[in-house]
Amino acid sequence: MADLRGNPGPDEPIPLGQRLFDNFFLLLIAGIVIMTVIYTAWGLWEVVSLPPATLP
C-alpha cells in the first residue's frame, strides 16, 4: 500500500512515468533529440518559406 507521500509500497511496481523521469541519460537524450528535431524543422520551414530573391 502506498504511503501518504505517494511512494509505492514494497510490493507495488514503480510506475512507468517515474522510471522514465528517474533515468537521467534518457532525459538527456530525449532533450537533445527533441530540440534537434524542432530546430531542424524550424530551419527547413524558414528556408522553404523564403520568397524568391530578385536578381539585380
Backbone hydrogen bonds, N-H to C=O, Kabsch-Sander energy under -0.5 kcal/mol:
donor,donor_aa,acceptor,acceptor_aa,energy
3,D,7,N,-1.5
6,G,3,D,-1.5
12,E,9,G,-0.9
19,R,15,P,-2.0
20,L,16,L,-2.4
21,F,17,G,-2.5
22,D,18,Q,-1.6
23,N,19,R,-0.6
23,N,20,L,-0.8
24,F,22,D,-1.0
27,L,23,N,-1.8
28,L,24,F,-2.2
29,I,25,F,-2.6
30,A,26,L,-2.5
31,G,27,L,-2.3
32,I,28,L,-2.2
33,V,29,I,-2.7
34,I,30,A,-2.7
35,M,31,G,-2.2
36,T,32,I,-2.3
37,V,33,V,-2.5
38,I,34,I,-2.5
39,Y,35,M,-2.7
40,T,36,T,-2.2
41,A,37,V,-2.5
42,W,38,I,-2.5
43,G,39,Y,-2.3
44,L,40,T,-2.6
45,W,41,A,-2.3
46,E,42,W,-2.1
47,V,43,G,-2.2
48,V,44,L,-2.6
49,S,45,W,-2.2
50,L,47,V,-0.9
